[in-house]
């Protein structure tokens, strides 16, 4: 068994990668190990996803934020298309909403999520062999950065 203590962010990222990975070229024993690794990561990843959704909802700056965002996005689309009349918001309202509402909200959500992402969790699972990892990485054509992170976490 392998014990790893890693950040919630790394667990969430690794779980998302494993969830989309192709296992078909691996031996059945390695497929089972990967399934069990993913199962060990899933509660942490799910909790983080739920936390992120809750944070986005709870931290909304106004009750009508969603409706205002729709108007802001329609205005942005119109401005990008070169329109300047008959937009849901004036250009001044558009800029003010961006700088006074959207940006502070996004920063608050980001700050809140970063604090959660930095928390460390301990996982225990049976790692896959280096050879099995090489096959997994090859079949899935992971970028080097993803492959290195995944190898550190799930391989012997």
C-alpha positions in Angstrom: 0.0 0.0 0.0 1.1 3.5 -0.7 0.2 6.4 1.6 0.3 9.9 0.1 -0.5 13.2 1.6 -1.4 15.7 -1.1 -3.5 18.8 -1.6 -7.2 18.7 -2.4 -6.3 20.5 -5.6 -4.0 17.7 -6.7 -6.5 15.0 -5.7 -9.3 16.7 -7.6 -7.1 17.1 -10.7 -5.9 13.6 -10.5 -9.4 12.2 -10.1 -10.6 14.2 -13.1 -7.8 12.8 -15.2 -8.4 9.2 -14.1 -12.2 9.6 -14.7 -11.5 10.4 -18.3 -8.6 7.9 -18.8 -8.7 4.9 -21.0 -7.8 1.7 -19.2 -8.5 -0.9 -21.9 -4.8 -1.6 -22.8 -3.9 -2.5 -19.2 -4.0 -5.9 -17.5 -7.1 -6.6 -15.4 -5.2 -6.3 -12.1 -4.0 -2.8 -13.1 -7.5 -1.8 -14.1 -8.7 -2.9 -10.7 -6.0 -0.9 -9.0 -6.8 2.2 -11.0 -10.5 1.8 -10.1 -9.6 1.6 -6.4 -7.3 4.6 -6.6 -10.1 6.6 -8.3 -12.5 5.4 -5.6 -10.1 6.7 -2.9 -9.9 10.1 -4.6 -13.6 10.4 -5.4 -14.9 11.6 -2.0 -12.3 14.4 -1.8 -13.0 15.5 -5.4 -16.7 15.4 -5.0 -16.5 17.3 -1.7 -14.4 20.0 -3.4 -16.7 20.2 -6.4 -19.7 20.6 -4.0 -17.8 23.2 -2.0 -17.0 25.2 -5.2 -20.6 25.2 -6.3 -21.7 26.2 -2.8 -19.2 29.0 -2.7 -20.2 30.3 -6.1 -23.9 30.4 -4.9 -23.3 31.7 -1.4 -20.9 34.5 -2.4 -23.0 36.0 -5.1 -23.0 39.8 -4.4 -26.7 40.4 -5.1 -29.9 38.3 -5.3 -30.4 39.3 -9.0 -26.7 38.6 -9.9 -27.7 35.8 -12.4 -30.1 38.1 -14.3 -27.5 40.9 -14.4 -24.9 38.5 -15.7 -27.2 37.5 -18.5 -27.6 41.2 -19.4 -23.9 41.8 -19.1 -23.0 38.9 -21.4 -25.6 40.0 -24.0 -24.0 43.5 -23.8 -20.5 42.0 -24.2 -21.6 40.0 -27.2 -23.2 43.1 -28.8 -20.1 45.2 -28.2 -17.9 42.5 -29.6 -20.1 42.4 -32.7 -19.6 46.2 -33.0 -23.1 47.2 -31.8 -23.5 50.2 -29.6 -27.3 50.8 -29.6 -30.2 48.8 -28.2 -27.9 46.9 -25.7 -29.2 45.7 -22.3 -26.6 47.9 -20.6 -24.9 51.1 -21.5 -21.1 50.9 -22.0 -20.7 52.7 -18.7 -23.0 50.2 -16.8 -21.1 47.4 -18.5 -17.7 48.6 -17.3 -19.0 49.5 -13.8 -20.6 46.0 -13.4 -17.4 44.4 -14.5 -15.1 46.3 -12.2 -17.4 46.8 -9.2 -19.3 43.5 -9.2 -17.9 40.7 -11.4 -14.2 41.2 -10.6 -14.6 41.4 -6.8 -17.0 38.4 -6.9 -14.6 36.3 -9.0 -11.7 37.3 -6.7 -13.6 36.3 -3.6 -14.6 32.9 -5.1 -11.0 32.3 -6.2 -9.6 33.2 -2.8 -12.2 31.0 -1.0 -11.4 28.0 -3.3 -7.7 28.5 -3.1 -7.9 28.1 0.7 -9.8 24.9 0.3 -7.5 23.6 -2.5 -4.4 24.0 -0.2 -5.8 21.7 2.4 -3.9 18.4 2.6 -5.5 14.9 2.7 -4.0 11.5 3.1 -4.9 8.7 0.7 -3.9 5.1 0.9 -4.1 2.7 -2.1 -2.2 0.1 -4.0 -0.1 1.9 -6.7 0.3 0.6 -10.2 3.7 -0.4 -11.6 5.9 1.8 -13.6 5.3 -0.3 -16.7 1.5 -0.1 -16.2 1.7 3.7 -15.7 3.8 4.0 -19.0 1.1 2.1 -20.9 -1.7 4.3 -19.3 0.1 7.5 -20.1 0.9 6.4 -23.7 -2.7 5.4 -24.5 -4.1 8.6 -23.0 -1.6 10.8 -24.7 -1.2 13.0 -21.6 0.8 16.2 -21.7 4.2 15.9 -19.9 3.1 17.9 -16.9 0.0 15.8 -16.3 1.9 12.6 -16.8 4.6 13.6 -14.2 2.0 14.6 -11.7 0.0 11.4 -12.2 3.1 9.2 -12.0 4.1 10.8 -8.7 0.7 10.1 -7.3 -0.4 6.7 -8.6 2.7 4.8 -9.6 5.2 2.8 -7.5 
